[in-house]
Amino acid sequence: MFGAAGTVATSVTNLTFAEGANVSWTYDGGTQTAGCVNVTGTLTLPSEATVNLTGSGALHSDQVLFTAETVEGATDLSGWTLNNVPQGSYASILLIDHQVILKTLRGTVIRIL
């Protein structure tokens, strides 16, 4: 399990997640980079992982979980699961421009099938 917490970014050289990894991420309702992990080398992503959210305050859209110089592995993170999303929010994980982003929406989500 890998975790990032608080408002200070953590920096590592390379980071590889195994398939089915569990990630603990703590948010504080603060800045969009609170708890961000900065990978100065290569970030290798699995197609499936679980992100366990803990914290207080609101989740802000476009919060950066990981940013990297180089990204390898999965580019479609739709197989990532989020646990403990605050009530009244909808969240998903996306990979955009070498950043793993937590996208959130507030309010009621209506799915049209």
N, C-alpha and C positions, 0 to 999 in steps of 0.2 A: 504494500500500500504506500502510495506517495501522497504527501499532503503539503498544501501551501496555506499559510495563515497570516492574518494581520494585514497591515497596510504597507509593509516593506516588501519589495520585490526580492525574490530569491534568485541567485544566479548560479548556473551550473554549466559545465562545458558541453557534455552530451547527455541525452536522456532518452532511454528506450523503454517503452511500455510493452509488456507481454500481452498477448491476446487474452481478453477477459480481465484486464487489470482493474483494480479498485483504486480510485483516486479520491482523497479527502480534500475538499476545498472549503476554506472558511472565508466568508464575506462579512463585511461590516457596514454595508450600505454606504460606504464612502466612495472613493474614486474608482474609475473604471479599471485601474490597474492594481487595486488592492489585492494582495495575495498572488500576484502574477509571478510566474517562474520564467526567467529570461534564460534561454538556452543559447549560449554563444557559439555552439557548434551545431550538431545535428540532433533534431527531435524526431524519433521514430514512433509512429502512431499505429495502434492496432485498429482493426475494423470494429471491434467490440470492446467496450470498457464501461465501467460504472463510476459515475461521479457522485459522491455523497456530499451534499451541501450542508453546511452548518453556519450559523451566524445570526445576526440580528439586523433589523432595518430592511429596507427594500433592496431587491436585486435591481441593478441598473442594466438596461440593455447595452449590449456590446462590451460587457466586462471581459477583459483579456485574462484567460487562465494561463496560457503558455504563449510565448513568442520565441521564434528561433531564426537563426541565420539560414539553416537548411532544414527542410521537412521531408522525411521519407516515410514509406509505408502507406497507410490508408489516407485517401484524400476525401472520401465520403464518410462522415462521422455519424450517419443516421443510425448506426448500430450502437451508439453510445447511449446509455441510460442515465437519467438524472433522478436521484433520490432526494427527498425533503425539499422540494420546490415550495416556496411560501404559498399559502392559500391565496387564491385570487390571481396567481401568476401562471403563465405558460412559458416554458423555457426549452431551448434546444441548444445543441452544440454544433458549431460550424467551424470549418477551416477556411480562413480568408487571409490571403497574402502573408503566409508564414505565421499566422496567429490562430490559436484555438480560442474561439470567441463563444461566450455564453449570451445567446440572444434571448430576450425576454419580452413578453407582452403582458399587460395587465388587463383585467376585465374578463369578460366572458368570451370564450373561444367557441365559435360555431363551425362545425365541420360539415361540409356539403359533400355527400357521397354520391 
